[in-house]
């Protein structure tokens, strides 16, 4: 007798005889003779009694066909078979339609889910085919019923779900000194330790590219200036040795001579050692500049993940005050300002200036001149962004300005905003660590479901109850994914689990990664605080003090519960201010379909990212800072504050400084500035002319607007999905 049924998606459910009856009855009703309840009952009884204890849906349907063919109602059997065939075709048609949209390179929210991915290329298509067919496998076999239900009902979103079966981790901050001094093996080739700045630059690129192929998120270098500085001196020594060959003199006394800075200048009026030393400095600066130029060029042209996207890379710098470190910073900024190719803005790496009082922010600081240069470059090229090492939550108790290795105690960030610093299972540091995976809550939907409750206190009370239930599901789902990830073998990640991840050097190829991955974080994110507050109170936090209080209460509650999960599951859980890209529109579309158009909530094509004041809300930068700042301390998994400024920022670097000052004043962790930048898609010409229609250089009318999508740039808005394009159109200048 049949007891259980294996469904097509692999789930096992109890046998329900009524489903057999309903299917036969539906076929009978399409015939002239109509239904025959007695025959229906006999057939369903025979199948139920004579079947195995557990059968598949297909096996049961085959038995129905056989019984109908043996009965006097063979015409019903034909209709039943035809119906089965139509259903099979319909199931396959969904996949077919999705594949055709990819094949035909259509611009839609499937092919434009990630603006950094070129799904029009063969490699991009192949990756998208794999992505869209892998997600159902995850739903069917890797998610708990509770998690699957929360996903299907739009309560949570599991990021990078297509990579779930690979057991890969999200991202890592590269301890580049290990790579540069110890070398590494990547694929079929071995890299030896670097000796000169050009080699160090190339190895940095290779490290980022190789790790990108082993992970599903971004790659970052936490102290780019400190790591590359030694190779400035070795290159200088190499230039002095070249002079030894040229002059026939012993110049070894210049190898380690004191240099206040590496600044190229004329040799006129210089004699003896001073002339030789300046010549070596000039040659070294030129080489460093070319190395930085090559690094930026490579990070915008080297493709990863089968060739369908450039490396999602970030570099942190700004606090190395040595002459060599300053040389790296200066030439990197100069190369960034010049642009790549025909002078285009470099999309990658995302550059992050580490702002620190006493080092790189105030007029008397040793790197203040470079900070001013960073603001000038950001005013033209969007980068660098700015990371506030002085924020109370970014301070490390071991940091000492006199420590040459102080970079180990400086927080670093990556990509759109990811932050990893605190650690329950090792040293508090960003280096050699990253995020393991993250899941985002749709707090807007929870609020919408509470809207019919008229009493405000009861409405909010029920919201928090729903929030707790959803948080529990998200934490359990992340723990399930962690338990799956930890079974991966070190050999599956040849670089990450040999040179990059903290503790990985203790692993043998056949060891699992379980003993080291708890150094990483599991992120619980949220989206749409503004729309959530409108649903609960009628106003968002940018326009109402009461809404702001509730917003802080909501995110504080999430933070408190996440701390509980750290103890319950034994992981580094963190709260993430989610950088929603494709998700911003996906959540909204589903909620609008269920609840209709709700003013201020579902009436746009996107939900506002994390805790931001809505992009369409007109306010000053100061007001925006005051509202968003308190959320940075609560969202230690990552956050960002951004401001839209008007006009040509190229001639107004002071505007960038003003925004960094706000970050300093209001204790924010990370910020960036958006401004207008036109780009000719034919010749690469860029300027900041308002509403530019025709390129003044080549006459092309194919003009795009270079913009930041979440925390990173995209070379063309053609790759943006519909939700983010709608958000871009709504953005207003903060003034």
C-alpha positions as CSV (number, residue, x, y, z in Angstrom):
1,X,0.0,0.0,0.0
2,X,1.3,3.5,-0.9
3,X,2.3,5.5,2.2
4,X,4.5,8.3,0.8
5,X,5.2,10.0,-2.5
6,X,8.4,11.4,-3.9
7,X,7.6,14.6,-5.7
8,X,9.5,15.9,-8.8
9,X,11.4,18.4,-6.6
10,X,12.7,15.5,-4.4
11,X,10.4,16.3,-1.4
12,X,8.7,13.3,0.3
13,X,5.0,13.8,1.2
14,X,2.2,11.7,2.4
15,X,0.1,9.8,-0.2
16,X,-3.2,11.5,-1.0
17,X,-5.7,9.4,-2.9
18,X,-7.9,12.4,-3.7
19,X,-5.3,13.7,-6.1
20,X,-5.6,10.6,-8.3
21,X,-9.4,10.9,-8.3
22,X,-9.3,14.6,-9.2
23,X,-7.0,13.9,-12.2
24,X,-9.2,11.1,-13.6
25,X,-12.3,13.1,-13.0
26,X,-10.8,16.1,-14.9
27,X,-10.1,13.9,-17.9
28,X,-13.6,12.3,-17.8
29,X,-15.4,15.6,-17.8
30,X,-13.9,16.4,-21.2
31,X,-15.6,13.4,-22.7
32,X,-19.2,13.0,-23.9
33,X,-20.0,10.3,-21.3
34,X,-18.8,12.5,-18.4
35,X,-17.6,11.3,-15.1
36,X,-18.0,7.8,-13.6
37,X,-17.5,8.0,-9.8
38,X,-17.7,4.2,-9.3
39,X,-14.9,3.7,-11.9
40,X,-12.9,6.5,-10.4
41,X,-13.1,4.9,-6.9
42,X,-12.2,1.4,-8.2
43,X,-9.1,2.7,-10.1
44,X,-7.8,4.8,-7.2
45,X,-8.4,1.9,-4.7
46,X,-6.5,-0.6,-6.9
47,X,-3.5,1.8,-7.3
48,X,-3.4,2.6,-3.6
49,X,-3.6,-1.0,-2.4
50,X,-1.3,-2.6,-5.0
51,X,1.4,0.1,-5.0
52,X,4.8,0.1,-3.2
53,X,5.1,1.7,0.2
54,X,6.9,4.7,-1.5
55,X,6.4,5.7,-5.1
56,X,7.3,8.6,-7.3
57,X,4.7,10.9,-8.9
58,X,5.7,9.6,-12.3
59,X,5.2,6.0,-11.2
60,X,1.8,6.7,-9.9
61,X,0.7,8.5,-13.1
62,X,2.0,5.5,-15.1
63,X,-0.3,3.2,-13.1
64,X,-3.2,5.6,-13.7
65,X,-2.7,5.3,-17.4
66,X,-2.5,1.5,-17.3
67,X,-5.7,1.2,-15.3
68,X,-7.6,3.6,-17.6
69,X,-6.4,1.7,-20.7
70,X,-7.7,-1.6,-19.1
71,X,-11.0,0.0,-18.3
72,X,-14.0,0.5,-20.7
73,X,-13.1,4.3,-20.8
74,X,-10.0,4.2,-23.1
75,X,-10.9,7.6,-24.4
76,X,-10.3,9.0,-20.9
77,X,-6.8,7.4,-20.9
78,X,-6.0,9.2,-24.1
79,X,-7.0,12.6,-22.6
80,X,-5.1,11.8,-19.4
81,X,-1.9,11.0,-21.4
82,X,-2.4,14.2,-23.5
83,X,-2.8,16.2,-20.3
84,X,0.4,14.7,-18.8
85,X,2.4,15.6,-22.0
86,X,1.1,19.2,-21.9
87,X,2.2,19.6,-18.3
88,X,5.6,18.2,-19.1
89,X,6.0,20.6,-22.0
90,X,4.8,23.5,-19.8
91,X,7.4,22.7,-17.2
92,X,10.1,22.6,-19.8
93,X,8.8,25.8,-21.4
94,X,9.7,27.9,-18.4
95,X,13.3,26.8,-18.7
96,X,13.2,27.3,-22.4
97,X,11.9,30.9,-22.2
98,X,14.5,31.7,-19.6
99,X,17.3,30.2,-21.8
100,X,16.0,32.0,-24.9
101,X,16.2,35.4,-23.1
102,X,19.8,34.7,-22.2
103,X,20.6,33.4,-25.8
104,X,19.0,36.4,-27.4
105,X,20.9,38.8,-25.0
106,X,17.8,40.5,-23.9
107,X,18.0,43.3,-21.3
108,X,16.0,42.1,-18.4
109,X,16.3,41.5,-14.7
110,X,17.6,37.9,-15.2
111,X,20.4,38.9,-17.5
112,X,21.1,42.2,-15.6
113,X,21.1,40.8,-12.1
114,X,24.8,41.8,-11.6
115,X,25.9,44.9,-13.4
116,X,29.6,43.8,-13.2
117,X,28.8,40.6,-15.2
118,X,28.7,40.6,-19.0
119,X,26.0,38.0,-19.7
120,X,26.1,38.8,-23.4
121,X,29.5,37.1,-23.8
122,X,29.6,33.3,-24.4
123,X,31.2,32.8,-20.9
124,X,28.6,35.1,-19.4
125,X,25.8,33.1,-21.0
126,X,27.3,29.8,-19.8
127,X,27.5,31.1,-16.3
128,X,24.0,32.4,-16.4
129,X,22.7,29.1,-17.7
130,X,24.4,27.4,-14.8
131,X,23.2,30.0,-12.3
132,X,19.6,29.8,-13.2
133,X,19.5,25.9,-13.3
134,X,21.5,25.6,-10.0
135,X,19.1,27.7,-7.9
136,X,16.2,25.1,-8.2
137,X,18.6,22.4,-7.0
138,X,19.4,24.4,-3.9
139,X,15.7,24.9,-3.2
140,X,14.9,21.2,-3.7
141,X,17.9,19.6,-1.8
142,X,19.8,22.1,0.3
143,X,17.3,24.3,2.0
144,X,15.2,23.4,5.0
145,X,11.4,23.6,4.5
146,X,11.3,26.7,6.7
147,X,14.0,28.4,4.7
148,X,12.4,27.5,1.4
149,X,9.0,28.7,2.6
150,X,10.5,32.0,3.7
151,X,12.2,32.5,0.3
152,X,9.1,31.6,-1.7
153,X,7.0,34.0,0.3
154,X,9.5,36.8,-0.1
155,X,10.6,37.1,3.5
156,X,14.3,36.4,3.0
157,X,16.8,36.4,0.1
158,X,19.7,34.0,0.1
159,X,22.6,35.8,-1.7
160,X,24.7,33.9,-4.2
161,X,22.4,31.0,-4.0
162,X,23.8,29.6,-7.3
163,X,27.2,29.2,-5.6
164,X,25.7,27.4,-2.6
165,X,26.5,23.8,-3.9
166,X,30.1,24.8,-4.5
167,X,30.7,25.4,-0.8
168,X,32.7,28.5,-1.7
169,X,33.0,31.5,0.6
170,X,32.1,35.1,-0.2
171,X,35.3,37.2,0.1
172,X,38.7,37.7,1.7
173,X,41.1,40.5,2.5
174,X,44.5,39.4,1.0
175,X,47.5,39.2,3.3
176,X,49.5,40.3,0.3
177,X,52.9,40.3,2.1
178,X,52.7,36.5,2.3
179,X,52.2,36.3,-1.5
180,X,54.9,38.9,-2.3
181,X,57.6,37.4,0.0
182,X,56.7,33.7,-0.2
183,X,55.3,33.3,-3.6
184,X,52.4,30.9,-4.4
185,X,51.1,28.3,-6.7
186,X,48.1,29.2,-8.9
187,X,46.7,26.6,-11.3
188,X,49.6,25.0,-13.2
189,X,52.2,27.8,-12.6
190,X,54.3,28.8,-9.6
191,X,54.9,32.4,-8.6
192,X,58.3,33.3,-7.0
193,X,58.7,36.1,-4.4
194,X,58.8,39.6,-5.9
195,X,62.0,41.6,-6.1
196,X,60.9,44.8,-7.9
197,X,57.9,47.0,-7.9
198,X,56.7,45.9,-11.4
199,X,56.6,42.2,-10.3
200,X,54.9,43.1,-7.0
201,X,52.2,44.9,-9.0
202,X,51.6,42.0,-11.3
203,X,51.5,39.4,-8.4
204,X,48.9,41.6,-6.6
205,X,46.7,41.3,-9.7
206,X,47.2,37.6,-10.0
207,X,46.4,37.1,-6.3
208,X,43.1,38.9,-6.7
209,X,42.2,37.2,-10.0
210,X,43.0,33.7,-8.7
211,X,41.1,34.1,-5.5
212,X,38.1,35.5,-7.5
213,X,37.9,32.1,-9.3
214,X,37.7,30.3,-5.9
215,X,35.1,32.5,-4.3
216,X,31.7,34.0,-5.1
217,X,32.2,37.5,-3.8
218,X,34.9,40.2,-4.1
219,X,38.6,40.5,-3.3
220,X,40.4,43.1,-1.4
221,X,43.9,44.2,-0.3
222,X,43.7,45.7,3.2
223,X,47.0,47.7,3.2
224,X,48.1,48.3,-0.4
225,X,50.6,51.0,0.5
226,X,52.3,49.0,3.3
227,X,52.5,45.8,1.2
228,X,54.1,47.4,-1.9
229,X,56.3,49.9,-0.1
230,X,59.4,47.6,0.3
231,X,59.5,47.1,-3.4
232,X,59.9,50.8,-4.0
233,X,63.2,50.7,-2.0
234,X,64.4,47.5,-3.7
235,X,63.7,49.2,-7.1
236,X,65.6,52.3,-5.9
237,X,68.5,50.1,-5.0
238,X,68.3,48.4,-8.4
239,X,68.6,51.9,-10.0
240,X,71.6,52.7,-7.9
241,X,73.2,49.5,-9.0
242,X,72.6,50.5,-12.6
243,X,74.5,53.7,-11.9
244,X,77.3,51.7,-10.4
245,X,77.6,49.8,-13.7
246,X,77.4,53.0,-15.6
247,X,80.0,54.9,-13.5
248,X,82.2,52.1,-12.3
249,X,81.9,53.4,-8.7
250,X,80.8,51.7,-5.5
251,X,77.6,53.4,-4.5
252,X,76.5,50.9,-1.8
253,X,76.3,53.7,0.7
254,X,73.3,55.0,-1.1
255,X,71.3,51.7,-1.0
256,X,69.7,52.5,2.3
257,X,70.2,56.2,2.5
258,X,67.6,58.3,4.2
259,X,64.9,59.7,1.8
260,X,62.3,62.1,3.0
261,X,60.2,61.4,0.0
262,X,60.3,60.1,-3.6
263,X,59.7,63.2,-5.6
264,X,60.9,63.5,-9.2
265,X,62.8,66.7,-9.9
266,X,65.4,68.2,-12.2
267,X,69.1,67.2,-11.9
268,X,70.2,70.7,-12.7
269,X,72.6,72.2,-10.2
270,X,73.1,68.9,-8.5
271,X,76.5,67.2,-8.2
272,X,78.1,64.1,-6.8
273,X,76.0,61.8,-4.6
274,X,73.1,64.2,-4.6
275,X,72.9,64.1,-8.4
276,X,73.1,60.3,-8.5
277,X,70.6,59.8,-5.7
278,X,68.1,62.1,-7.4
279,X,68.6,60.3,-10.7
280,X,67.8,57.0,-9.0
281,X,64.7,58.6,-7.3
282,X,63.5,59.9,-10.7
283,X,63.9,56.5,-12.3
284,X,62.2,54.8,-9.3
285,X,59.2,57.2,-9.4
286,X,58.8,56.6,-13.1
287,X,58.8,52.8,-12.5
288,X,56.3,53.0,-9.6
289,X,54.0,55.2,-11.7
290,X,54.1,52.6,-14.6
291,X,53.6,49.8,-12.1
292,X,50.5,51.5,-10.6
293,X,49.3,52.3,-14.1
294,X,49.7,48.7,-15.1
295,X,47.9,47.5,-11.9
296,X,44.9,49.7,-12.6
297,X,44.9,48.7,-16.3
298,X,45.1,45.0,-15.4
299,X,42.3,45.2,-12.9
300,X,40.0,46.6,-15.6
301,X,41.0,44.1,-18.3
302,X,41.9,40.8,-16.6
303,X,38.8,38.6,-16.6
304,X,37.8,35.9,-14.1
305,X,35.1,33.3,-13.6
306,X,35.4,31.9,-17.1
307,X,36.0,35.3,-18.7
308,X,32.7,36.9,-18.1
309,X,33.6,39.6,-15.6
310,X,36.6,41.7,-14.4
311,X,37.7,41.0,-10.9
312,X,35.5,42.6,-8.3
313,X,38.5,44.2,-6.5
314,X,39.2,46.7,-3.8
315,X,42.3,48.2,-2.3
316,X,42.7,50.1,1.0
317,X,45.5,52.6,1.6
318,X,46.5,56.0,3.0
319,X,48.2,55.4,6.4
320,X,51.7,54.4,5.4
321,X,53.8,57.5,6.2
322,X,57.2,56.1,5.0
323,X,58.7,57.7,1.9
324,X,58.2,54.4,0.0
325,X,54.6,54.1,1.1
326,X,53.9,57.7,0.2
327,X,55.4,57.0,-3.2
328,X,53.0,54.1,-3.8
329,X,50.0,56.3,-2.7
330,X,51.0,59.3,-4.8
331,X,51.6,57.4,-8.0
332,X,48.5,55.3,-7.6
333,X,46.4,58.5,-7.2
334,X,48.1,60.2,-10.1
335,X,47.5,57.2,-12.4
336,X,43.9,57.0,-11.3
337,X,43.4,60.7,-12.1
338,X,44.9,60.3,-15.6
339,X,42.4,57.4,-16.3
340,X,42.8,54.3,-18.5
341,X,42.7,54.0,-22.3
342,X,41.5,57.2,-23.7
343,X,41.3,58.8,-20.3
344,X,38.3,56.8,-19.1
345,X,37.5,56.4,-15.4
346,X,38.8,53.1,-14.0
347,X,35.9,51.0,-12.7
348,X,38.1,48.8,-10.6
349,X,39.7,48.5,-8.2
350,X,37.4,50.2,-5.8
351,X,39.9,52.5,-4.0
352,X,39.5,53.2,-0.3
353,X,41.3,56.0,1.5
354,X,41.9,55.2,5.2
355,X,41.3,58.4,7.1
356,X,43.1,58.6,10.4
357,X,43.6,61.7,12.6
358,X,47.3,62.2,13.2
359,X,48.2,60.4,10.0
360,X,46.0,61.2,7.0
361,X,43.3,63.7,7.7
362,X,44.4,66.9,9.5
363,X,46.6,69.7,8.1
364,X,49.5,68.8,10.3
365,X,49.3,65.1,9.5
366,X,52.2,63.6,7.5
367,X,49.9,62.3,4.8
368,X,47.6,65.4,4.6
369,X,49.0,66.4,1.2
370,X,48.1,63.0,-0.1
371,X,44.6,63.3,1.5
372,X,44.1,66.5,-0.5
373,X,45.2,64.7,-3.6
374,X,42.8,61.8,-2.8
375,X,39.9,64.3,-2.6
376,X,41.0,65.8,-5.9
377,X,41.1,62.4,-7.6
378,X,37.7,61.4,-6.1
379,X,36.2,64.6,-7.4
380,X,37.0,63.5,-10.9
381,X,37.0,59.7,-10.8
382,X,34.6,58.8,-7.9
383,X,37.4,56.9,-6.2
384,X,38.8,56.7,-3.6
385,X,35.9,56.2,-1.2
386,X,36.7,57.1,2.4
387,X,37.0,54.7,5.5
388,X,37.0,56.3,8.9
389,X,39.5,54.7,11.2
390,X,38.6,57.2,13.9
391,X,35.0,55.9,14.2
392,X,34.6,54.5,17.7
393,X,33.7,51.1,16.4
394,X,36.7,51.0,14.0
395,X,39.4,51.7,16.7
396,X,41.8,48.9,17.6
397,X,43.2,49.0,21.1
398,X,46.6,47.7,19.8
399,X,47.0,50.4,17.1
400,X,50.2,52.5,17.7
401,X,51.5,55.2,15.3
402,X,55.0,54.1,16.1
403,X,54.4,50.5,15.1
404,X,55.6,49.8,11.6
405,X,53.1,46.9,11.4
406,X,50.2,49.1,12.6
407,X,48.2,48.2,9.4
408,X,47.4,44.9,11.0
409,X,45.2,46.7,13.5
410,X,43.4,48.9,11.0
411,X,40.0,48.0,9.8
412,X,39.6,47.5,6.0
413,X,36.6,47.3,3.9
414,X,35.8,46.0,0.4
415,X,33.4,46.2,-2.5
416,X,30.1,47.8,-1.9
417,X,30.7,48.0,1.9
418,X,31.6,44.6,3.4
419,X,33.4,45.0,6.8
420,X,35.0,42.2,8.8
421,X,36.9,43.2,11.9
422,X,35.6,41.8,15.3
423,X,36.4,38.2,15.8
424,X,35.3,35.7,18.5
425,X,37.7,33.0,17.4
426,X,41.0,34.8,16.8
427,X,42.8,38.1,16.3
428,X,40.7,41.2,15.8
429,X,41.7,42.1,12.3
430,X,40.4,42.4,8.7
431,X,43.4,40.6,7.2
432,X,43.1,37.0,6.1
433,X,39.4,37.0,6.8
434,X,36.1,37.7,5.0
435,X,32.4,37.0,4.8
436,X,31.3,33.4,4.5
437,X,27.7,34.1,3.2
438,X,24.8,36.4,3.9
439,X,21.0,36.5,3.8
440,X,18.8,39.5,3.6
441,X,15.4,40.2,5.3
442,X,12.5,41.9,3.6
443,X,11.4,44.0,6.5
444,X,9.0,45.9,4.2
445,X,6.8,42.8,3.7
446,X,6.7,42.2,7.5
447,X,5.5,45.8,7.9
448,X,2.9,45.6,5.1
449,X,1.3,42.6,6.7
450,X,0.9,44.6,9.9
451,X,-0.8,47.6,8.2
452,X,-4.4,46.4,8.7
453,X,-3.9,46.6,12.5
454,X,-5.3,49.9,13.5
455,X,-3.8,50.3,17.0
456,X,-0.3,51.7,16.5
457,X,1.2,49.9,19.5
458,X,-0.3,46.5,18.6
459,X,0.8,47.0,14.9
460,X,4.4,47.6,16.0
461,X,4.3,44.8,18.5
462,X,3.1,42.3,15.9
463,X,5.8,43.6,13.5
464,X,8.6,42.8,16.0
465,X,7.1,39.3,16.6
466,X,7.2,38.7,12.8
467,X,10.7,40.1,12.7
468,X,11.9,37.7,15.4
469,X,10.4,34.7,13.5
470,X,12.1,35.8,10.3
471,X,15.4,36.4,12.0
472,X,15.3,32.9,13.5
473,X,14.8,31.4,10.1
474,X,17.6,33.5,8.5
475,X,20.1,32.5,11.3
476,X,19.2,28.8,11.0
477,X,19.6,29.0,7.3
478,X,23.0,30.6,7.5
479,X,24.0,28.0,10.1
480,X,22.9,25.2,7.7
481,X,24.9,26.8,4.9
482,X,27.9,27.0,7.2
483,X,27.7,23.4,8.1
484,X,27.6,22.6,4.4
485,X,30.5,24.9,3.6
486,X,32.8,23.5,6.3
487,X,32.8,20.1,4.6
488,X,34.7,21.5,1.7
489,X,38.3,20.3,1.3
490,X,41.3,22.7,1.3
491,X,42.3,21.5,-2.2
492,X,39.1,22.9,-3.6
493,X,40.5,26.4,-2.9
494,X,44.2,26.1,-3.8
495,X,45.1,29.8,-3.1
496,X,42.5,30.9,-0.6
497,X,43.1,27.8,1.7
498,X,46.9,27.8,1.4
499,X,48.0,31.5,1.5
500,X,45.1,33.8,2.1
501,X,42.7,32.6,4.9
502,X,43.9,32.9,8.5
503,X,45.1,29.5,9.7
504,X,44.9,27.9,6.3
505,X,48.6,27.2,6.2
506,X,48.0,24.4,8.8
507,X,45.7,22.6,6.4
508,X,46.7,19.7,4.1
509,X,44.9,19.4,0.7
510,X,42.6,16.6,1.9
511,X,41.7,18.3,5.1
512,X,38.3,20.0,5.5
513,X,38.2,23.8,6.0
514,X,36.1,23.4,9.2
515,X,38.9,24.3,11.5
516,X,39.5,27.7,10.0
517,X,36.4,29.2,8.5
518,X,34.8,30.3,11.7
519,X,37.3,33.2,11.4
520,X,34.8,34.5,8.8
521,X,31.4,36.2,9.3
522,X,27.8,35.2,8.5
523,X,25.9,38.3,7.6
524,X,22.2,39.0,8.3
525,X,21.1,42.0,6.2
526,X,18.0,44.0,5.7
527,X,16.5,46.1,3.0
528,X,13.9,48.9,2.8
529,X,14.0,50.5,6.3
530,X,12.4,53.6,4.8
531,X,9.5,51.8,3.2
532,X,9.1,49.6,6.3
533,X,8.7,52.8,8.4
534,X,6.2,54.3,6.0
535,X,4.1,51.2,6.3
536,X,4.2,51.2,10.1
537,X,4.0,55.0,10.8
538,X,3.2,56.8,7.5
539,X,6.6,58.5,7.3
540,X,10.2,57.4,6.7
541,X,13.1,58.2,9.1
542,X,14.3,61.2,7.0
543,X,11.1,63.1,7.5
544,X,10.0,62.2,11.1
545,X,11.8,62.0,14.4
546,X,9.4,59.4,15.6
547,X,10.1,57.2,12.6
548,X,13.8,57.6,13.2
549,X,13.4,56.4,16.7
550,X,11.5,53.4,15.5
551,X,14.1,52.7,12.8
552,X,16.9,52.7,15.3
553,X,14.8,50.5,17.5
554,X,14.3,48.0,14.7
555,X,18.0,47.8,13.7
556,X,19.1,47.7,17.3
557,X,16.8,44.8,17.8
558,X,18.3,43.0,14.8
559,X,21.7,43.7,16.2
560,X,20.7,42.3,19.6
561,X,19.2,39.1,18.2
562,X,22.3,38.6,16.0
563,X,24.5,38.8,19.1
564,X,22.3,36.0,20.6
565,X,22.9,33.9,17.5
566,X,26.6,34.3,17.9
567,X,26.3,32.5,21.3
568,X,23.7,30.0,20.1
569,X,25.4,28.8,17.0
570,X,29.0,29.7,17.9
571,X,29.7,31.9,14.8
572,X,30.8,35.4,13.9
573,X,27.3,36.6,13.0
574,X,27.1,40.3,11.9
575,X,24.5,42.8,10.7
576,X,24.8,44.0,7.2
577,X,23.3,47.1,5.7
578,X,22.5,45.2,2.5
579,X,23.9,46.6,-0.8
580,X,20.9,45.4,-2.8
581,X,21.2,45.4,-6.6
582,X,18.9,42.9,-8.3
583,X,17.2,42.3,-5.0
584,X,16.0,45.9,-4.6
585,X,13.5,45.4,-7.5
586,X,12.8,41.7,-7.0
587,X,11.4,42.1,-3.4
588,X,9.3,45.0,-4.6
589,X,7.8,43.3,-7.6
590,X,6.6,40.3,-5.6
591,X,5.2,42.4,-2.8
592,X,3.3,44.7,-5.2
593,X,1.9,41.6,-6.9
594,X,0.6,40.4,-3.5
595,X,-0.5,43.7,-1.9
596,X,-1.0,46.1,-4.8
597,X,0.4,49.6,-5.1
598,X,0.8,51.2,-1.6
599,X,1.9,54.9,-1.7
600,X,5.4,55.4,-0.3
601,X,5.9,51.6,0.0
602,X,5.4,49.6,-3.2
603,X,4.7,52.5,-5.6
604,X,8.2,52.6,-7.0
605,X,10.2,49.8,-8.8
606,X,12.6,49.4,-5.9
607,X,13.0,49.4,-2.2
608,X,15.5,51.8,-0.6
609,X,18.9,50.2,0.2
610,X,19.3,49.1,3.8
611,X,19.0,52.1,6.2
612,X,19.4,54.9,3.6
613,X,17.2,57.9,3.4
614,X,15.3,57.5,0.1
615,X,17.2,58.7,-2.9
616,X,14.2,60.8,-4.0
617,X,14.0,62.7,-0.6
618,X,15.3,66.2,-0.9
619,X,17.6,67.1,2.1
620,X,21.0,68.5,2.9
621,X,24.1,66.3,3.2
622,X,24.2,67.2,6.9
623,X,20.6,66.1,7.5
624,X,21.3,62.8,5.7
625,X,24.4,62.3,7.8
626,X,22.6,62.9,11.0
627,X,19.9,60.4,10.1
628,X,22.1,57.6,8.7
629,X,25.1,57.9,11.1
630,X,23.7,56.0,14.1
631,X,23.1,52.9,11.9
632,X,26.8,52.5,11.1
633,X,27.7,51.4,14.6
634,X,24.8,48.9,14.5
635,X,25.7,47.4,11.1
636,X,29.2,46.2,11.6
637,X,29.0,43.7,8.7
638,X,29.1,46.6,6.4
639,X,27.6,50.0,5.7
640,X,28.1,53.1,3.5
641,X,27.0,56.8,3.5
642,X,26.9,58.5,0.2
643,X,26.0,62.0,-1.0
644,X,24.9,63.2,-4.4
645,X,26.6,66.6,-5.3
646,X,25.8,68.9,-8.2
647,X,27.9,70.3,-11.0
648,X,31.4,69.5,-12.1
649,X,33.1,68.2,-9.0
650,X,36.5,68.1,-10.8
651,X,37.1,71.7,-9.9
652,X,35.6,71.4,-6.4
653,X,37.6,68.9,-4.3
654,X,36.6,70.9,-1.2
655,X,33.1,69.3,-1.7
656,X,34.7,65.9,-1.1
657,X,36.5,67.1,2.0
658,X,33.2,68.5,3.4
659,X,31.6,65.0,3.1
660,X,34.5,63.4,4.8
661,X,34.2,66.0,7.6
662,X,30.6,64.9,8.1
663,X,31.8,61.3,8.4
664,X,34.3,62.4,11.0
665,X,31.8,64.6,12.9
666,X,28.9,62.1,13.0
667,X,31.0,58.9,13.7
668,X,30.3,57.2,10.4
669,X,32.4,54.3,9.1
670,X,32.5,54.5,5.3
671,X,31.4,57.1,2.7
672,X,31.5,58.0,-0.9
673,X,30.4,60.9,-3.1
674,X,28.4,60.7,-6.3
675,X,28.5,63.4,-9.0
676,X,27.8,63.8,-12.7
677,X,30.2,62.2,-15.1
678,X,29.3,61.7,-18.8
679,X,31.0,59.1,-20.9
680,X,31.1,58.8,-24.7
681,X,30.7,55.1,-25.4
682,X,32.4,55.4,-28.7
683,X,35.7,57.2,-27.9
684,X,35.8,57.2,-24.1
685,X,35.7,61.0,-23.7
686,X,34.4,62.1,-20.3
687,X,33.3,65.4,-18.8
688,X,30.7,66.7,-16.4
689,X,28.6,68.8,-18.7
690,X,24.9,68.8,-17.7
691,X,22.7,66.8,-20.1
692,X,25.5,66.2,-22.6
693,X,23.9,65.0,-25.9
694,X,26.9,65.0,-28.3
695,X,30.5,64.1,-27.7
696,X,32.7,67.2,-28.4
697,X,35.6,64.9,-29.3
698,X,34.2,62.5,-31.8
699,X,30.6,63.8,-32.4
700,X,29.0,60.6,-31.2
701,X,25.6,60.8,-29.6
702,X,26.0,57.5,-27.7
703,X,26.5,59.2,-24.3
704,X,26.1,57.3,-21.0
705,X,26.2,58.5,-17.4
706,X,28.9,57.0,-15.3
707,X,27.4,56.2,-11.9
708,X,27.8,54.3,-8.7
709,X,25.2,51.4,-8.6
710,X,25.6,50.5,-4.9
711,X,29.2,51.0,-3.7
712,X,30.9,50.3,-7.0
713,X,31.0,51.9,-10.5
714,X,29.6,50.4,-13.7
715,X,31.0,51.3,-17.1
716,X,27.6,51.5,-18.7
717,X,24.0,51.7,-17.3
718,X,23.1,49.3,-20.1
719,X,23.9,46.6,-17.6
720,X,21.7,47.9,-14.8
721,X,18.5,46.1,-14.0
722,X,15.1,47.9,-14.1
723,X,14.9,48.5,-10.4
724,X,18.3,50.2,-10.2
725,X,17.6,52.2,-13.3
726,X,14.4,53.5,-11.7
727,X,16.4,54.4,-8.6
728,X,19.0,56.2,-10.7
729,X,16.3,58.3,-12.3
730,X,14.9,59.2,-8.9
731,X,18.2,60.3,-7.3
732,X,18.2,64.0,-6.2
733,X,21.2,66.2,-5.4
734,X,21.8,66.8,-1.6
735,X,22.2,70.5,-1.0
